[in-house]
Amino acid sequence: MWLTLALVALIVVRFLVRELRVRKMALSRIFYAPAFVAIIAIWLGYLTLSTAPYLAATLAIAIVAAAIVGVPIGLAVAHFTTVQNGGADIAIVRGSWATVAIWLGALALRWVGRLLVGTTNLGEQFMLNTALIVLVGVSIAVVRYRIRQAALAAPAQPVPAA
């Protein structure tokens, strides 16, 4: 239980620090993070199927549902994110308290899944984790796409010192 609470506290602090500060993003590398998350999702999907092959249909449904839910989450985060064009392939990005709340709510969906599925074995845990990672990956991809659009549409601003 203490490990879970420590992990939750670490996640909350990480989102607070990341979302509430101004950060620079290179537009040429903006989709690296979603690609990395996709690789993790594929690996977790493989672990799910190798551990519990009988969950194949449930895993497919969970992945589709997670992808569908990930799009509006990504749009909501992008809506509450401030984006400026830093010129020279740079976007200047800052989240908000709303983006922190949205991301934490998205992560809380993992516990909702656990309540619905009533996880009792490792295969079901892998399945829920795969769905969460797909949801987060799709959300990140949508946010990054919207950041790229907003940065390219905005006039260039001087990049603040970090």
N, C-alpha and C positions, 0 to 999 in steps of 0.2 A: 504494500500500500504506500509506503514512504517513497519507494522508487517511482511509482506512478505519479504521486504528487510532485516530486522533484522534476520529473520529466514534463509534466504539465506546466509547472512554473517556468522551466527553461524555455518552453515553446512560447509562452505568453511574453516573456521578456524579449525573446528574439524577435517576435513580431512587433513589439513596441519600438525597439531600437531601430529595426529596419524600416518600418513604415513611417515613422515620425521624423526621420531625418532626410535632408536633401541628399540625393545620390545621383551620380552620373551613370548613364548606360550607353554603351557603344551600340549604335543601331545595326552595325554590321554583325554583331554577335548577340543580338537580342533574343534569338531563338535557341541559343545553346542550352539554357536552363530547361525549357520544355522538352528538348530532345533528350537530355539526361534523365528527366523524370519519366519519359516514355520508355527508356531502356530499363529503368527500375520496375516499371509496370509490367513489362514483358517478362522480366525475371521473376517477379512475384506471381504472375499468371502461370508461368512454368512450374514454380514451386507448388502452387495450388493444385494443378493438374497431376503433378507427379506424386503428391501426398494424398490427394483425394480425387481420383479421376471421376467418381460418381457426381462430382459437383460441376461438371463441364457446362451443363445447361444453365445452372444457377449462376455460375461465373459469367457466362455470356450475357445473361439478363442484367446482372449487377454492373458489368462494364458498360453496357449500353445506357443503363439508367444513370450511372455516374457521369458519363460523357454528356448526356442531355442536361443534367443538373449543373455540370461544370460551366456550361456556356453562360447562363444568367449570373452565376456567381462571378465569373470573370468580367462580365459587362458591368456588374454593380461595383466591383473593385475599381475598374477603369474609370467609371463615372466619378468616383470620389478621390481620384488620384490627379494631382496637379502635374501637368507636363509642359515643359518649355523646350524650345529648340536651342541647344547650346552651340549650334554650328559645328562644322567639321565632324559629322557623323555622331554627334553626342546629343542625347536627350537628358534633360535635367528633370528628375522625377521626385515627387514627395507624396507619400500617402497621407492618411488622416486617421482620426480615431474611428471613423466609419469603416475604413479599410481594415483596420485591426479587428474590429468587431465582426466584419464579414468573414475574414479568414478564420478567426476562432470559431465562428458558427459553422463554417464548412468542415473544420476538423472535428467539431462536436458531432457531426453526422456519422462519424465512425462509431460513436457510442450508441447512437440511435439504431444503427445497423446491428450492433451487438445485442441490443434489447430485442429487436425483431427476430433475428436469427437464433438467439439463445446459444451462442457459440459454446460448444462443448469439446471441440477437437481442433487440432492444429490446421487441418485443411480448411475449416470454416474461418479460422483466424486469418490464414493466408488470403482467402477469398475476400474477406472484408478489407484487408489491407490493400489488396490489388485494386478494389473498387475505389478506395480512398485516394490512392496514388493516381488513378485515372482521372478522378474528379479534380484533384489538385493540378495535374498536368494540363488538362483541358482548360481549366481556369487560368493558369499561368500563361498558356499560349494565347488565350483571348485577351488577357490584360496586356501582354507584350505586343500583340498585333495592334491594339488600340493606342498604346503608347507610341508605337512607330508611326501610326497614322497622324496622331496629334502633333508629334514632334516635326514631322515633315510639312504639316500644314501651317505651323506657327512660324512667325518671323524669327530669325536667329537672334539670340540674346548672348551677352558675354557670360562665359562659364564662371560661376563663383568659385573661389578657392575652397578646397575641401578641408 
